[in-house]
Amino acid sequence: MGEYLSIKVSIANRNYPLRITTEENERVMQAAENINKRIKEFEDNYAVKDKQDLLAMCALQFASEALNQQKNDGAKSSQEMEDQIQYLSLMIDDYLEQETNSQ
């Protein structure tokens, strides 16, 4: 693991001190930026001004998106596995046919 950095991340106009690795720095900063953008969208589109409510709405939306992504990844993995099984079955069938024909 890399060396640790002490940074301050601003979310909803509040600073949060964090200690993260250098490898995490870009990802954490991007995540904070995404959260702040989403909060701004909620502020602009809804009559909610309480930062706690905006953060809760933001957390709910990110959690929902993450669950949807997990579902899609699982479905994709299942499809890939089915494709591989079908391919292997075809290879086995071809091999067995060649063995039968060569005897």
N, C-alpha and C positions, 0 to 999 in steps of 0.2 A: 504494500500500500504506500502511497505517496505521503508527502509531508502535509501537515495540517495548516490551514489558514483560519484566521479569525476575521469574520466579515460581519457586516450588518446588512440585513435584508429589509427593505421597506415594503410592507404590505398594508394596504388601506391606511396609509399615512402614519403607520406605526413602525418603529424600527425593532428588529429582532436580531440579537447577536447570535451568531452560529459559529461553530467550529467544524469545518469540513475539510476533506482532502482536496488537493489541487485538481484531481480528476473530476470531482463533483461540482467544482465552482461554476463552470459554464451552465451545467444542467440546472443547478439551484437558481442561478440568476435568471435563466430563461423561464423557469417555473414561476418565480415571483413576478416576472413581467406578464406572463399569461394570466395569473390570478388578478393582477391589477387591471389588465385590459378587460377581463370578464366583469369585474366589479364596476368599472366605468360603463360598460354596456348595460348592466342592470340599473345603474343610477340614471342613465339616459332614457331607458325604456319603461321604467316602473317608478311609481311614486314612493319608493322606499328610500329613506335617507339614513336609517340606522345602520352603521357599519357592521354591527353584529348580524343583522338580518341579511345584509348583502353578502357577508362571508358565508353564512349558512346556505344561501341560495347558490353561491359559487361552489361550495363543497359538494352540495347535492348534485349539481350538474357535472362536475368533474368525476364524482363517484359513479354516476350513471353512465358516463362515457367510457370509463375504465371497465365497468362490468360488460358493457356492450362489446368492447374490444376483446375482452376475454372470451366472450361467447363466439365472436367471429373467428378468433384464433383457434378455438377448439373445433369449430366446424371445419375450418380450413385444414387443420391437422388431420381430422378424420377423413376428409376427402383425399388428402395426400396419401394417407395410409391405405385407403381402399384402392387408389390408383397403383400403388406399389405392389399390393397383393395381386391385383389383376395382372400386372406386368409379369410378376414372378410365376403366376399360374400359366400364363401363355408360354413363358420360357420353358417351364417344366413339360408342358404338353408338347412343345416342339421337340424337345430332347427325347421324350419317350417315343414320339412318332419316328424320329430318326433312328433310334435304337431298334424299333420294331421293323422298320424297312431294311436295315442293314443285316438282319439275321436271316 
